[in-house]
């Protein structure tokens, strides 16, 4: 496979686990320089070393919390200092958090959702965009969710903020597309990854079914997402 990314540099916010980590592995295998950005230094550094050893690529860990103002600015600046450029950004960070409906969601939960999903993405894009423009253009990929297209009652907070992420990304594409920046939103459903193994195990243990059937049953009966 040749994705055309050899020699390019990508920052992955949320790159220490789940979809971000799998993306890092793929990019490194294709010869790209990769920066994993996350909150857990120990886990991130170990995973960065493992990817680097397997791929031979330059893979680094930068510590930052996207919910804290300024931390992603510092992390992205460190990426550029180390690699000399930035060609792309992917934001996959952001957990589902509390599953509640409108009358159950308090202001503090809304604020948490806002910081984790919207502002973390805003801060990442705002920090990365000047460097991507300086490189002559590049790619931004933000992660929303399938639930913004198919609403589920207990995912109100999550889907609302992911809708904002999709809107943000469309605006970036419109505003900076003529300068060579391609911005897209991916809207996945349930993804099997390292971080979803605990969910799968819980469902298979509870329902004594094969993994896919167990997860589907848990979504319908436990999470009310049929």
Phi and psi restraints in degrees (value plus and minus 20) as a CYANA .aco file:
   2 UNK   PHI    -146.0  -106.0
   2 UNK   PSI      85.5   125.5
   3 UNK   PHI    -108.1   -68.1
   3 UNK   PSI     -21.7    18.3
   4 UNK   PHI      53.5    93.5
   4 UNK   PSI       6.5    46.5
   5 UNK   PHI    -130.7   -90.7
   5 UNK   PSI     -16.6    23.4
   6 UNK   PHI     -79.5   -39.5
   6 UNK   PSI     109.0   149.0
   7 UNK   PHI      64.4   104.4
   7 UNK   PSI     -26.7    13.3
   8 UNK   PHI    -110.3   -70.3
   8 UNK   PSI     147.3   187.3
   9 UNK   PHI    -144.9  -104.9
   9 UNK   PSI     112.2   152.2
  10 UNK   PHI    -149.9  -109.9
  10 UNK   PSI     118.7   158.7
  11 UNK   PHI    -126.4   -86.4
  11 UNK   PSI     110.8   150.8
  12 UNK   PHI    -138.8   -98.8
  12 UNK   PSI      85.0   125.0
  13 UNK   PHI    -103.0   -63.0
  13 UNK   PSI      94.4   134.4
  14 UNK   PHI      75.7   115.7
  14 UNK   PSI      -3.9    36.1
  15 UNK   PHI     -97.5   -57.5
  15 UNK   PSI     -21.1    18.9
  16 UNK   PHI    -108.2   -68.2
  16 UNK   PSI     -21.9    18.1
  17 UNK   PHI    -181.3  -141.3
  17 UNK   PSI     148.0   188.0
  18 UNK   PHI      37.6    77.6
  18 UNK   PSI    -159.1  -119.1
  19 UNK   PHI     -81.0   -41.0
  19 UNK   PSI     -55.8   -15.8
  20 UNK   PHI     -83.2   -43.2
  20 UNK   PSI     -62.0   -22.0
  21 UNK   PHI     -87.0   -47.0
  21 UNK   PSI     -62.6   -22.6
  22 UNK   PHI     -83.3   -43.3
  22 UNK   PSI     -57.0   -17.0
  23 UNK   PHI     -84.5   -44.5
  23 UNK   PSI     -61.4   -21.4
  24 UNK   PHI     -80.3   -40.3
  24 UNK   PSI     -63.1   -23.1
  25 UNK   PHI     -80.8   -40.8
  25 UNK   PSI     -63.6   -23.6
  26 UNK   PHI     -86.0   -46.0
  26 UNK   PSI     -67.1   -27.1
  27 UNK   PHI     -82.1   -42.1
  27 UNK   PSI     -62.8   -22.8
  28 UNK   PHI     -84.2   -44.2
  28 UNK   PSI     -61.0   -21.0
  29 UNK   PHI     -82.7   -42.7
  29 UNK   PSI     -45.8    -5.8
  30 UNK   PHI    -109.4   -69.4
  30 UNK   PSI     -17.4    22.6
  31 UNK   PHI      72.9   112.9
  31 UNK   PSI      -5.0    35.0
  32 UNK   PHI    -107.7   -67.7
  32 UNK   PSI     135.3   175.3
  33 UNK   PHI    -103.2   -63.2
  33 UNK   PSI     117.2   157.2
  34 UNK   PHI    -152.5  -112.5
  34 UNK   PSI     113.6   153.6
  35 UNK   PHI    -134.7   -94.7
  35 UNK   PSI      99.9   139.9
  36 UNK   PHI    -108.3   -68.3
  36 UNK   PSI     106.3   146.3
  37 UNK   PHI    -138.1   -98.1
  37 UNK   PSI     101.3   141.3
  38 UNK   PHI    -181.7  -141.7
  38 UNK   PSI    -197.6  -157.6
  39 UNK   PHI    -111.2   -71.2
  39 UNK   PSI     -45.8    -5.8
  40 UNK   PHI    -119.0   -79.0
  40 UNK   PSI      82.5   122.5
  41 UNK   PHI     -83.9   -43.9
  41 UNK   PSI     -64.2   -24.2
  42 UNK   PHI     -82.3   -42.3
  42 UNK   PSI     -69.4   -29.4
  43 UNK   PHI     -83.8   -43.8
  43 UNK   PSI     -65.8   -25.8
  44 UNK   PHI     -83.0   -43.0
  44 UNK   PSI     -63.2   -23.2
  45 UNK   PHI     -86.1   -46.1
  45 UNK   PSI     -59.1   -19.1
  46 UNK   PHI     -84.3   -44.3
  46 UNK   PSI     -61.3   -21.3
  47 UNK   PHI     -92.6   -52.6
  47 UNK   PSI     -55.5   -15.5
  48 UNK   PHI     -83.2   -43.2
  48 UNK   PSI     -63.1   -23.1
  49 UNK   PHI     -82.5   -42.5
  49 UNK   PSI     -62.8   -22.8
  50 UNK   PHI     -82.7   -42.7
  50 UNK   PSI     -63.1   -23.1
  51 UNK   PHI     -86.1   -46.1
  51 UNK   PSI     -62.5   -22.5
  52 UNK   PHI     -82.6   -42.6
  52 UNK   PSI     -63.2   -23.2
  53 UNK   PHI     -84.1   -44.1
  53 UNK   PSI     -58.4   -18.4
  54 UNK   PHI     -95.7   -55.7
  54 UNK   PSI     -57.9   -17.9
  55 UNK   PHI    -117.4   -77.4
  55 UNK   PSI     -44.6    -4.6
  56 UNK   PHI      60.9   100.9
  56 UNK   PSI     -17.3    22.7
  57 UNK   PHI    -104.7   -64.7
  57 UNK   PSI     144.1   184.1
  58 UNK   PHI    -105.2   -65.2
  58 UNK   PSI      89.5   129.5
  59 UNK   PHI    -145.9  -105.9
  59 UNK   PSI     104.7   144.7
  60 UNK   PHI    -146.0  -106.0
  60 UNK   PSI     136.7   176.7
  61 UNK   PHI    -130.8   -90.8
  61 UNK   PSI     110.3   150.3
  62 UNK   PHI    -141.3  -101.3
  62 UNK   PSI     109.4   149.4
  63 UNK   PHI    -108.9   -68.9
  63 UNK   PSI     108.4   148.4
  64 UNK   PHI    -183.8  -143.8
  64 UNK   PSI     129.3   169.3
  65 UNK   PHI    -134.4   -94.4
  65 UNK   PSI      95.0   135.0
  66 UNK   PHI     -86.3   -46.3
  66 UNK   PSI     -34.1     5.9
  67 UNK   PHI    -105.2   -65.2
  67 UNK   PSI     -24.4    15.6
  68 UNK   PHI    -130.4   -90.4
  68 UNK   PSI     101.3   141.3
  69 UNK   PHI     -76.5   -36.5
  69 UNK   PSI     110.9   150.9
  70 UNK   PHI      76.4   116.4
  70 UNK   PSI     -43.6    -3.6
  71 UNK   PHI     -89.2   -49.2
  71 UNK   PSI     -59.0   -19.0
  72 UNK   PHI     -92.0   -52.0
  72 UNK   PSI     -51.4   -11.4
  73 UNK   PHI     -78.9   -38.9
  73 UNK   PSI     -66.0   -26.0
  74 UNK   PHI     -85.9   -45.9
  74 UNK   PSI     -61.4   -21.4
  75 UNK   PHI     -85.6   -45.6
  75 UNK   PSI     -64.9   -24.9
  76 UNK   PHI     -85.4   -45.4
  76 UNK   PSI     -59.2   -19.2
  77 UNK   PHI     -81.7   -41.7
  77 UNK   PSI     -58.0   -18.0
  78 UNK   PHI     -87.2   -47.2
  78 UNK   PSI     -57.5   -17.5
  79 UNK   PHI     -78.0   -38.0
  79 UNK   PSI     -68.0   -28.0
  80 UNK   PHI     -87.6   -47.6
  80 UNK   PSI     -57.3   -17.3
  81 UNK   PHI     -81.7   -41.7
  81 UNK   PSI     -61.1   -21.1
  82 UNK   PHI     -94.6   -54.6
  82 UNK   PSI     -69.1   -29.1
  83 UNK   PHI    -111.6   -71.6
  83 UNK   PSI     -39.9     0.1
  84 UNK   PHI      69.0   109.0
  84 UNK   PSI     -26.0    14.0
  85 UNK   PHI    -188.0  -148.0
  85 UNK   PSI     152.2   192.2
  86 UNK   PHI    -165.7  -125.7
  86 UNK   PSI     102.3   142.3
  87 UNK   PHI    -125.6   -85.6
  87 UNK   PSI     -36.9     3.1
  88 UNK   PHI    -184.0  -144.0
  88 UNK   PSI     138.0   178.0
  89 UNK   PHI    -155.7  -115.7
  89 UNK   PSI     117.8   157.8
  90 UNK   PHI    -149.1  -109.1
  90 UNK   PSI     114.3   154.3
  91 UNK   PHI    -136.0   -96.0
  91 UNK   PSI      88.7   128.7
  92 UNK   PHI    -136.9   -96.9
  92 UNK   PSI     -18.7    21.3
  93 UNK   PHI     -89.9   -49.9
  93 UNK   PSI     132.6   172.6
  94 UNK   PHI     106.0   146.0
  94 UNK   PSI      85.9   125.9
  95 UNK   PHI    -106.3   -66.3
  95 UNK   PSI     147.9   187.9
  96 UNK   PHI     -94.6   -54.6
  96 UNK   PSI     -47.2    -7.2
  97 UNK   PHI      39.1    79.1
  97 UNK   PSI    -165.0  -125.0
  98 UNK   PHI     -90.3   -50.3
  98 UNK   PSI     115.3   155.3
  99 UNK   PHI    -120.7   -80.7
  99 UNK   PSI      80.1   120.1
 100 UNK   PHI    -164.3  -124.3
 100 UNK   PSI     138.6   178.6
 101 UNK   PHI    -113.8   -73.8
 101 UNK   PSI     156.2   196.2
 102 UNK   PHI     -74.8   -34.8
 102 UNK   PSI     -66.5   -26.5
 103 UNK   PHI     -92.6   -52.6
 103 UNK   PSI     -29.5    10.5
 104 UNK   PHI    -120.7   -80.7
 104 UNK   PSI     -33.5     6.5
 105 UNK   PHI    -109.5   -69.5
 105 UNK   PSI      96.5   136.5
 106 UNK   PHI    -106.7   -66.7
 106 UNK   PSI     145.5   185.5
 107 UNK   PHI     -78.9   -38.9
 107 UNK   PSI     -58.0   -18.0
 108 UNK   PHI     -86.1   -46.1
 108 UNK   PSI     -51.4   -11.4
 109 UNK   PHI     -91.3   -51.3
 109 UNK   PSI     -61.6   -21.6
 110 UNK   PHI     -78.6   -38.6
 110 UNK   PSI     -62.9   -22.9
 111 UNK   PHI     -83.7   -43.7
 111 UNK   PSI     -59.9   -19.9
 112 UNK   PHI     -83.8   -43.8
 112 UNK   PSI     -66.4   -26.4
 113 UNK   PHI     -76.5   -36.5
 113 UNK   PSI     -64.3   -24.3
 114 UNK   PHI     -80.5   -40.5
 114 UNK   PSI     -66.1   -26.1
 115 UNK   PHI     -88.1   -48.1
 115 UNK   PSI     -64.4   -24.4
 116 UNK   PHI     -88.7   -48.7
 116 UNK   PSI     -60.3   -20.3
 117 UNK   PHI    -120.1   -80.1
 117 UNK   PSI     -72.4   -32.4
 118 UNK   PHI     -98.7   -58.7
 118 UNK   PSI     -77.9   -37.9
 119 UNK   PHI     -89.5   -49.5
 119 UNK   PSI     -52.4   -12.4
 120 UNK   PHI     -82.6   -42.6
 120 UNK   PSI     -59.5   -19.5
 121 UNK   PHI     -90.9   -50.9
 121 UNK   PSI     -63.3   -23.3
 122 UNK   PHI     -77.4   -37.4
 122 UNK   PSI     -68.4   -28.4
 123 UNK   PHI     -84.3   -44.3
 123 UNK   PSI     -58.8   -18.8
 124 UNK   PHI     -84.8   -44.8
 124 UNK   PSI     -67.9   -27.9
 125 UNK   PHI     -85.1   -45.1
 125 UNK   PSI     -61.5   -21.5
 126 UNK   PHI     -84.5   -44.5
 126 UNK   PSI     -56.0   -16.0
 127 UNK   PHI     -94.5   -54.5
 127 UNK   PSI     -57.6   -17.6
 128 UNK   PHI    -103.1   -63.1
 128 UNK   PSI     -53.6   -13.6
 129 UNK   PHI     -75.9   -35.9
 129 UNK   PSI     -65.6   -25.6
 130 UNK   PHI     -78.8   -38.8
 130 UNK   PSI     -55.8   -15.8
 131 UNK   PHI     -93.9   -53.9
 131 UNK   PSI     -56.6   -16.6
 132 UNK   PHI     -85.6   -45.6
 132 UNK   PSI     -60.9   -20.9
 133 UNK   PHI     -83.6   -43.6
 133 UNK   PSI     -59.7   -19.7
 134 UNK   PHI     -85.1   -45.1
 134 UNK   PSI     -46.7    -6.7
 135 UNK   PHI    -102.9   -62.9
 135 UNK   PSI     -19.4    20.6
 136 UNK   PHI      74.2   114.2
 136 UNK   PSI      -9.7    30.3
 137 UNK   PHI      96.2   136.2
 137 UNK   PSI     151.4   191.4
 138 UNK   PHI     151.8   191.8
 138 UNK   PSI    -171.8  -131.8
 139 UNK   PHI    -149.3  -109.3
 139 UNK   PSI     117.9   157.9
 140 UNK   PHI    -144.9  -104.9
 140 UNK   PSI     107.6   147.6
 141 UNK   PHI    -145.7  -105.7
 141 UNK   PSI      98.3   138.3
 142 UNK   PHI    -129.9   -89.9
 142 UNK   PSI     131.6   171.6
 143 UNK   PHI    -125.7   -85.7
 143 UNK   PSI     100.2   140.2
 144 UNK   PHI    -124.4   -84.4
 144 UNK   PSI    -152.3  -112.3
 145 UNK   PHI    -183.4  -143.4
 145 UNK   PSI     132.2   172.2
 146 UNK   PHI     -80.8   -40.8
 146 UNK   PSI     -47.1    -7.1
 147 UNK   PHI     -86.7   -46.7
 147 UNK   PSI     -31.1     8.9
 148 UNK   PHI     -95.7   -55.7
 148 UNK   PSI     -36.7     3.3
 149 UNK   PHI    -121.7   -81.7
 149 UNK   PSI     -44.5    -4.5
 150 UNK   PHI    -153.6  -113.6
 150 UNK   PSI      69.7   109.7
 151 UNK   PHI     -81.4   -41.4
 151 UNK   PSI     120.2   160.2
 152 UNK   PHI    -143.3  -103.3
 152 UNK   PSI     108.9   148.9
 153 UNK   PHI     -68.5   -28.5
 153 UNK   PSI     -65.3   -25.3
 154 UNK   PHI    -103.0   -63.0
 154 UNK   PSI     -17.5    22.5
 155 UNK   PHI    -128.6   -88.6
 155 UNK   PSI       6.0    46.0
 156 UNK   PHI     -78.4   -38.4
 156 UNK   PSI     -73.3   -33.3
 157 UNK   PHI     -80.3   -40.3
 157 UNK   PSI     -66.4   -26.4
 158 UNK   PHI     -81.6   -41.6
 158 UNK   PSI     -70.7   -30.7
 159 UNK   PHI     -86.8   -46.8
 159 UNK   PSI     -55.7   -15.7
 160 UNK   PHI     -81.5   -41.5
 160 UNK   PSI     -65.9   -25.9
 161 UNK   PHI     -91.8   -51.8
 161 UNK   PSI     -55.0   -15.0
 162 UNK   PHI     -88.5   -48.5
 162 UNK   PSI     -50.3   -10.3
 163 UNK   PHI     -83.0   -43.0
 163 UNK   PSI     -58.7   -18.7
 164 UNK   PHI     -85.0   -45.0
 164 UNK   PSI     -57.2   -17.2
 165 UNK   PHI     -82.5   -42.5
 165 UNK   PSI     -62.7   -22.7
 166 UNK   PHI     -82.4   -42.4
 166 UNK   PSI     -62.1   -22.1
 167 UNK   PHI     -84.5   -44.5
 167 UNK   PSI     -63.9   -23.9
 168 UNK   PHI     -76.0   -36.0
 168 UNK   PSI     -66.2   -26.2
 169 UNK   PHI     -87.0   -47.0
 169 UNK   PSI     -59.6   -19.6
 170 UNK   PHI     -80.9   -40.9
 170 UNK   PSI     -58.3   -18.3
 171 UNK   PHI     -88.1   -48.1
 171 UNK   PSI     -59.3   -19.3
 172 UNK   PHI     -81.7   -41.7
 172 UNK   PSI     -63.9   -23.9
 173 UNK   PHI     -80.8   -40.8
 173 UNK   PSI     -63.3   -23.3
 174 UNK   PHI     -87.4   -47.4
 174 UNK   PSI     -61.7   -21.7
 175 UNK   PHI     -96.1   -56.1
 175 UNK   PSI     -58.8   -18.8
 176 UNK   PHI    -135.5   -95.5
 176 UNK   PSI     -18.0    22.0
 177 UNK   PHI     -78.5   -38.5
 177 UNK   PSI     -59.2   -19.2
 178 UNK   PHI     -86.6   -46.6
 178 UNK   PSI     -35.7     4.3
 179 UNK   PHI    -118.9   -78.9
 179 UNK   PSI      -5.8    34.2
 180 UNK   PHI      71.7   111.7
 180 UNK   PSI      -6.9    33.1
 181 UNK   PHI    -119.6   -79.6
 181 UNK   PSI     101.4   141.4
 182 UNK   PHI    -122.1   -82.1
 182 UNK   PSI     100.0   140.0
 183 UNK   PHI    -141.3  -101.3
 183 UNK   PSI     108.5   148.5
 184 UNK   PHI    -156.7  -116.7
 184 UNK   PSI     132.9   172.9
 185 UNK   PHI    -133.3   -93.3
 185 UNK   PSI     113.3   153.3
 186 UNK   PHI    -122.8   -82.8
 186 UNK   PSI     123.0   163.0
 187 UNK   PHI    -146.1  -106.1
 187 UNK   PSI      53.3    93.3
 188 UNK   PHI     -98.2   -58.2
 188 UNK   PSI     138.3   178.3
 189 UNK   PHI    -111.3   -71.3
 189 UNK   PSI    -164.5  -124.5
 190 UNK   PHI     -88.5   -48.5
 190 UNK   PSI     105.4   145.4
 191 UNK   PHI    -134.7   -94.7
 191 UNK   PSI     109.5   149.5
 192 UNK   PHI     -99.1   -59.1
 192 UNK   PSI      97.9   137.9
 193 UNK   PHI    -170.6  -130.6
 193 UNK   PSI    -198.3  -158.3
 194 UNK   PHI     -78.6   -38.6
 194 UNK   PSI     -57.7   -17.7
 195 UNK   PHI     -96.5   -56.5
 195 UNK   PSI     -34.3     5.7
 196 UNK   PHI    -115.8   -75.8
 196 UNK   PSI     -23.5    16.5
 197 UNK   PHI     -80.4   -40.4
 197 UNK   PSI     -57.8   -17.8
 198 UNK   PHI     -84.4   -44.4
 198 UNK   PSI     -59.0   -19.0
 199 UNK   PHI     -85.0   -45.0
 199 UNK   PSI     -63.9   -23.9
 200 UNK   PHI     -82.9   -42.9
 200 UNK   PSI     -63.9   -23.9
 201 UNK   PHI     -83.7   -43.7
 201 UNK   PSI     -62.6   -22.6
 202 UNK   PHI     -78.9   -38.9
 202 UNK   PSI     -63.8   -23.8
 203 UNK   PHI     -88.9   -48.9
 203 UNK   PSI     -62.5   -22.5
 204 UNK   PHI     -87.6   -47.6
 204 UNK   PSI     -57.6   -17.6
 205 UNK   PHI     -85.0   -45.0
 205 UNK   PSI     -60.7   -20.7
 206 UNK   PHI     -92.2   -52.2
 206 UNK   PSI     -62.3   -22.3
 207 UNK   PHI    -125.4   -85.4
 207 UNK   PSI     -26.2    13.8
 208 UNK   PHI      31.2    71.2
 208 UNK   PSI      30.4    70.4
 209 UNK   PHI    -149.0  -109.0
 209 UNK   PSI     143.6   183.6
 210 UNK   PHI     -76.7   -36.7
 210 UNK   PSI     132.9   172.9
 211 UNK   PHI     -70.7   -30.7
 211 UNK   PSI     -69.3   -29.3
 212 UNK   PHI     -84.5   -44.5
 212 UNK   PSI     -63.5   -23.5
 213 UNK   PHI     -84.9   -44.9
 213 UNK   PSI     -59.9   -19.9
 214 UNK   PHI     -84.4   -44.4
 214 UNK   PSI     -63.3   -23.3
 215 UNK   PHI     -85.8   -45.8
 215 UNK   PSI     -62.7   -22.7
 216 UNK   PHI     -80.5   -40.5
 216 UNK   PSI     -60.2   -20.2
 217 UNK   PHI     -87.8   -47.8
 217 UNK   PSI     -61.1   -21.1
 218 UNK   PHI     -83.4   -43.4
 218 UNK   PSI     -60.4   -20.4
 219 UNK   PHI     -81.9   -41.9
 219 UNK   PSI     -61.0   -21.0
 220 UNK   PHI     -95.8   -55.8
 220 UNK   PSI     -63.4   -23.4
 221 UNK   PHI    -113.6   -73.6
 221 UNK   PSI     -57.2   -17.2
 222 UNK   PHI    -112.1   -72.1
 222 UNK   PSI     -59.9   -19.9
 223 UNK   PHI    -123.0   -83.0
 223 UNK   PSI     -23.0    17.0
 224 UNK   PHI      35.0    75.0
 224 UNK   PSI      25.9    65.9
 225 UNK   PHI    -138.8   -98.8
 225 UNK   PSI      10.7    50.7
